[in-house]
Amino acid sequence: MIIKIMALFYLSLNLHYNNSDMPDKYVILFALGAMVCWGCGDFFIQKMTKRMGNFAALAWINFIGCLVLLPLALKDFYLIQG
């Protein structure tokens, strides 16, 4: 059932996708890169929670994430000011 839903979702996306935009080899490469990064993140989060505890690891992950994403948010901050 899930495969059918994913196939229908892919087909609905494919209607708006121009094949000349990005070759399939790049899509596969980016998907594999995302898979590796996700796995590394899970691995290091597991190590961090075993060493520090759940709450401390969550606090550090959020702090580092905010530091990384803050420049991007500040660059576009004018868009949310009314």
N, C-alpha and C positions, 0 to 999 in steps of 0.2 A: 504494500500500500504506500509506504513512504517513497519507494522508488518511482511509483506512478506520479505522486505529487511533485517530486523533484523534476521528473521529466516534463510535466505540464508547466512547471515554473520556468524551466529552461526554455521551453518552446515559446512561452509568453515573452521572455526576455529576448529571445532570438528574433522576434518580429521587429524589435526596435534596434537591433544590432546590425551595423554595416560591416561586412566581412573585411573590408579594406582598412578599417580602423586599427585593428590589432591582430596580427597573425596568431594562429592557434598555438604555435610553439611558445610565444611569450605568455599566453594565458596559462599554459601548463607549467611553465617555469615559475611564474608568480604564485600559482597554487602550491607547488612543491615548496617554495620558499616560505609561504605562510604556514604550511604544515610543519616545517622544521622549526620555525620561530615559535609556534604555538607549543610544540613539544619541549623545546628548551625552556620556555617560560614555565610550563607546568613542572618540569624537573627542578628548576631552581626555586620555585615557590614551595615545593615539597621539602626541599633541603632547608629552606629558610624557616618554615613553620616548625620543623622538628628541632631546630636549633634555638629559636627565639620564643616560640609559642604563637598561637593563632592571632591574638590581638596585636602584638608587637609587629608581626610580619605584615598584617593587614595595614597597619599604620605606616610602615616603611614603604610598602608597595604604593600606597596612595600618595605619599609624600613625593616619592621619586617620579611617579606618573604626573603629578601636578607640576613639578619642576620641568619635566620634558615638554608638557603640553602648554604651559603658561605662555611661552613666546608666540605660539600659534594663536592662542586665544587673544592675547593683547594686540596682535597685528590686525585682527578682525573685530576688535571690541566696538569700534564705531558703528558697526552694523546693527547692534542690539540697543544702542542708545536711542531713545524715542525722540 
